[in-house]
Amino acid sequence: MEGDERKSQIKSMGIREIVTLKNGEREKKIKRKKEEKRKRKKEEKRKRKKEEEEEGTTTIIFIISSSSPPTSSSSTTRKAMAWRGHLSKNIKEIRFLMCQSSPASSSERAFVEKNYKELKTLNLKLSILIRECSGVEPQLWARYDLGIKLEGMTEPQISKVLEDMVKAGEAFKA
């Protein structure tokens, strides 16, 4: 009788079942769940990496000179920088490299502190990475979505595509 009363009490509480685990079984169950979660994360990371490789991307680097820090008024700057909301249309990732303490990186640190929140708000899908390393010169890396599908192309066509990509990269340096 007591068992039936206990079961009805448990059902009234909304609990479907009670599982009693022996010593060590709980730890094994937790360990198994952690292992499954780790495997899922590893598989997701592998899929993301494969997708990036299939898409094909181009990385372009810009060196930021600290010799002339930008000066501007806020209202003029806001109007002139309407492009901020369009970053994620052509760029897949932005990476800021800077030194935590060097004067050469001070303008980049100030830019990131003042503008990160707005850039991220306007471009939710854009990866904005900030990497600090002692002694590194300030750099801005942009990874563009300029991949070209090669399916069905002949070897000379692929060679031409590669040549065109090299020329496009040279245009950025000029």
C-alpha positions as CSV (number, residue, x, y, z in Angstrom):
1,M,0.0,0.0,0.0
2,E,2.8,2.4,0.9
3,G,4.4,1.9,-2.5
4,D,1.2,2.8,-4.3
5,E,0.7,5.9,-2.2
6,R,4.3,7.0,-2.9
7,K,3.8,6.4,-6.7
8,S,0.6,8.5,-6.8
9,Q,2.3,11.3,-4.8
10,I,5.2,11.3,-7.2
11,K,2.8,11.4,-10.2
12,S,0.9,14.3,-8.7
13,M,4.2,16.2,-8.4
14,G,4.8,15.8,-12.2
15,I,7.7,13.5,-11.8
16,R,7.6,10.7,-14.4
17,E,10.1,8.3,-12.8
18,I,12.7,8.0,-10.2
19,V,16.0,6.3,-11.0
20,T,18.0,4.9,-8.2
21,L,21.7,4.6,-9.1
22,K,24.1,2.4,-7.2
23,N,27.4,3.7,-6.0
24,G,29.6,4.7,-8.9
25,E,26.8,4.5,-11.5
26,R,26.1,8.2,-11.1
27,E,29.7,9.1,-11.8
28,K,29.7,6.8,-14.8
29,K,26.5,8.4,-16.2
30,I,27.9,11.9,-15.7
31,K,31.2,10.9,-17.3
32,R,29.3,9.4,-20.3
33,K,27.3,12.6,-20.8
34,K,30.4,14.7,-20.7
35,E,32.1,12.4,-23.2
36,E,29.0,12.7,-25.5
37,K,29.0,16.5,-25.2
38,R,32.7,16.6,-26.0
39,K,32.2,14.4,-29.1
40,R,29.3,16.6,-30.3
41,K,31.4,19.8,-29.9
42,K,34.3,18.2,-31.7
43,E,32.0,17.1,-34.6
44,E,30.5,20.6,-34.9
45,K,34.0,22.2,-35.0
46,R,35.1,19.7,-37.7
47,K,31.9,20.6,-39.7
48,R,32.6,24.4,-39.4
49,K,36.2,23.9,-40.5
50,K,35.1,21.8,-43.5
51,E,32.5,24.5,-44.5
52,E,35.1,27.2,-44.3
53,E,37.4,25.2,-46.5
54,E,34.7,24.6,-49.0
55,E,33.6,28.2,-49.1
56,G,37.1,29.4,-49.9
57,T,38.2,32.7,-48.3
58,T,40.8,35.4,-48.9
59,T,42.7,37.1,-46.0
60,I,43.9,40.6,-46.5
61,I,46.1,42.4,-44.0
62,F,46.2,46.2,-43.3
63,I,48.9,47.8,-41.2
64,I,47.7,50.6,-39.0
65,S,50.1,53.4,-38.6
66,S,50.2,55.2,-35.3
67,S,52.0,58.2,-36.6
68,S,48.7,60.2,-37.3
69,P,45.9,59.2,-34.9
70,P,42.4,60.0,-36.2
71,T,40.7,63.1,-35.0
72,S,37.1,63.9,-35.7
73,S,33.8,65.2,-34.2
74,S,31.3,62.6,-33.3
75,S,28.4,63.7,-35.5
76,T,30.6,64.0,-38.6
77,T,32.1,60.6,-37.9
78,R,28.7,59.0,-37.5
79,K,27.5,60.3,-40.9
80,A,30.7,59.4,-42.6
81,M,30.8,55.9,-41.2
82,A,27.4,54.6,-42.4
83,W,29.3,51.7,-43.9
84,R,29.6,50.1,-40.5
85,G,26.3,48.3,-40.8
86,H,27.4,46.7,-44.1
87,L,30.6,45.1,-42.9
88,S,29.1,41.6,-42.7
89,K,27.9,41.6,-46.3
90,N,31.4,41.1,-47.7
91,I,33.7,40.4,-44.7
92,K,33.5,37.1,-42.8
93,E,35.9,38.1,-40.0
94,I,37.8,41.1,-38.6
95,R,40.9,40.5,-36.4
96,F,42.6,43.2,-34.4
97,L,46.2,42.5,-33.3
98,M,47.7,44.8,-30.8
99,C,50.1,45.2,-27.9
100,Q,48.5,45.8,-24.5
101,S,50.9,48.5,-23.5
102,S,52.8,49.9,-26.4
103,P,52.2,53.5,-27.6
104,A,52.1,52.2,-31.2
105,S,48.9,50.3,-30.4
106,S,47.2,53.1,-28.5
107,S,45.0,54.3,-31.3
108,E,43.9,50.8,-32.2
109,R,43.0,50.1,-28.5
110,A,41.0,53.3,-28.4
111,F,39.2,52.5,-31.6
112,V,38.2,49.0,-30.3
113,E,37.1,50.4,-26.9
114,K,34.9,53.0,-28.5
115,N,33.5,51.1,-31.5
116,Y,33.4,47.4,-30.7
117,K,29.9,47.4,-29.3
118,E,28.4,49.4,-32.2
119,L,30.2,47.3,-34.8
120,K,29.0,44.1,-33.2
121,T,25.4,45.3,-32.8
122,L,25.2,46.3,-36.5
123,N,26.9,43.1,-37.7
124,L,25.7,40.2,-35.5
125,K,27.0,37.5,-37.8
126,L,30.5,39.1,-38.2
127,S,33.3,37.6,-36.1
128,I,35.3,40.4,-34.5
129,L,38.4,39.0,-32.8
130,I,40.7,41.0,-30.6
131,R,44.2,39.5,-30.0
132,E,46.6,41.1,-27.7
133,C,50.3,40.1,-27.7
134,S,53.2,41.9,-26.1
135,G,55.4,43.7,-28.6
136,V,53.3,43.1,-31.7
137,E,52.8,45.9,-34.1
138,P,49.1,47.0,-34.6
139,Q,47.4,45.1,-37.4
140,L,43.9,44.7,-38.8
141,W,43.2,41.5,-40.6
142,A,40.0,41.1,-42.7
143,R,38.9,37.7,-44.1
144,Y,36.7,38.2,-47.2
145,D,34.2,35.9,-48.7
146,L,35.8,35.8,-52.1
147,G,35.8,32.0,-52.7
148,I,35.3,30.7,-56.2
149,K,33.8,27.3,-56.9
150,L,36.0,25.2,-59.1
151,E,33.6,22.4,-59.9
152,G,33.5,21.6,-63.6
153,M,36.5,23.8,-64.4
154,T,39.5,22.6,-66.5
155,E,43.1,22.9,-65.3
156,P,43.7,26.1,-67.5
157,Q,40.6,27.7,-66.1
158,I,41.6,27.0,-62.5
159,S,45.0,28.5,-63.4
160,K,43.3,31.6,-64.7
161,V,41.2,32.0,-61.6
162,L,44.2,31.7,-59.4
163,E,46.0,34.3,-61.5
164,D,43.1,36.7,-61.2
165,M,43.1,36.2,-57.4
166,V,46.8,37.1,-57.3
167,K,46.1,40.3,-59.3
168,A,43.2,41.2,-57.0
169,G,45.5,40.8,-54.0
170,E,48.1,43.0,-55.6
171,A,45.5,45.7,-56.1
172,F,44.9,45.9,-52.4
173,K,48.6,46.5,-51.8
174,A,48.7,49.5,-54.1
